Amino acid sequence: MGNEDKTKEQPVDETDKLCQCPVEMKLSETECREAEKALWKSEKKYLVIAKALSDTLCQCELERRFIYANEAAIYVFGYSMDELLYSIRVDEIVDEKDAIVLPCPPQTGPVIMLV
């Protein structure tokens, strides 16, 4: 069927095919470097804010192991950073009913704040 034969009543199946195919996106080396710089700049801003909080802030992976804890969390929990990151599970010391649990992408664990 040619393009001239397609009408409003006949859906264009090319659009359906495009929607079903995964989009492959390739970045140039320059675009990749720029994206990395933007990500690093954003991360630095986040870390400055997280470190300055007087409230505890920590993030865990799906298995509830710590992957980040700010200085307030280290002080409140009474553990060193190494102990939190390598020995302690979040659910061993944090009752999530008493915490603010911020949603994160499914592949990462939640960010938890105790106020």
C-alpha positions in Angstrom: 0.0 0.0 0.0 1.5 3.3 -1.0 1.5 6.5 1.1 -1.2 8.0 -1.1 -3.5 5.0 -0.2 -3.3 5.5 3.5 -6.2 7.3 5.1 -7.1 8.5 8.6 -9.2 5.3 8.9 -6.2 3.1 8.1 -3.5 3.3 10.8 0.1 3.7 9.6 1.8 0.5 10.7 5.3 2.0 10.3 4.6 4.0 13.5 3.7 0.8 15.3 6.9 -0.8 14.1 9.0 2.1 15.3 7.4 2.0 18.8 8.2 -1.6 19.1 11.9 -1.3 18.2 14.4 -0.4 20.9 16.0 2.9 20.2 19.8 2.8 19.9 21.5 6.0 20.9 25.1 6.5 20.3 26.9 9.5 21.8 30.0 11.0 20.2 33.1 11.1 22.3 32.6 14.8 22.9 28.9 14.3 24.0 30.0 11.5 26.3 32.6 13.7 28.0 30.1 16.6 28.3 27.5 14.2 29.9 30.2 12.9 32.3 31.1 16.4 33.3 27.4 17.3 33.9 26.9 14.2 36.0 30.0 14.9 38.1 28.9 18.5 38.6 25.5 17.3 39.7 27.0 14.7 42.1 29.3 17.3 43.7 26.2 19.5 44.4 24.4 16.6 45.9 27.3 15.6 48.1 27.8 19.2 49.4 24.1 19.3 50.4 24.1 15.8 51.9 27.3 16.5 54.0 25.9 19.8 55.3 22.6 18.3 56.5 22.2 18.1 60.3 19.6 15.3 59.7 20.8 11.8 59.0 20.8 10.8 55.4 21.8 7.4 54.0 21.2 5.4 50.9 21.1 1.6 50.7 21.0 -0.9 47.9 18.1 -3.3 47.4 19.6 -5.8 49.8 19.5 -3.0 52.5 23.3 -2.6 52.7 24.5 1.0 53.2 26.1 2.6 50.1 26.2 6.1 51.6 25.8 7.8 55.0 26.4 11.4 55.8 28.3 12.6 58.9 25.1 13.0 60.9 24.2 9.4 60.3 27.6 8.3 61.4 27.2 10.3 64.6 23.6 9.2 65.4 24.2 5.5 64.6 27.5 5.5 66.5 29.3 3.4 63.8 32.3 4.3 61.6 31.7 4.8 57.9 33.5 1.5 57.2 31.3 -0.3 59.7 28.2 1.1 58.1 29.3 0.4 54.5 30.7 -3.1 55.1 29.2 -4.7 58.2 25.8 -3.3 59.0 22.4 -3.7 57.3 20.1 -0.7 57.3 17.2 -2.8 58.8 19.5 -3.7 61.8 19.6 -0.1 63.0 16.8 1.8 61.3 13.1 1.3 61.7 11.8 2.5 58.4 8.5 3.4 60.1 10.4 6.2 61.8 12.1 7.3 58.7 11.3 9.3 55.5 12.0 6.8 52.7 12.4 8.6 49.3 11.7 6.5 46.2 14.5 5.8 43.8 14.8 3.9 40.5 14.0 0.2 40.8 17.7 -0.8 40.3 18.8 1.1 43.4 17.7 1.1 47.0 15.9 3.9 48.7 17.3 7.1 50.2 16.4 7.2 54.0 16.2 10.3 56.2 15.7 10.3 59.9 14.6 13.7 61.2 
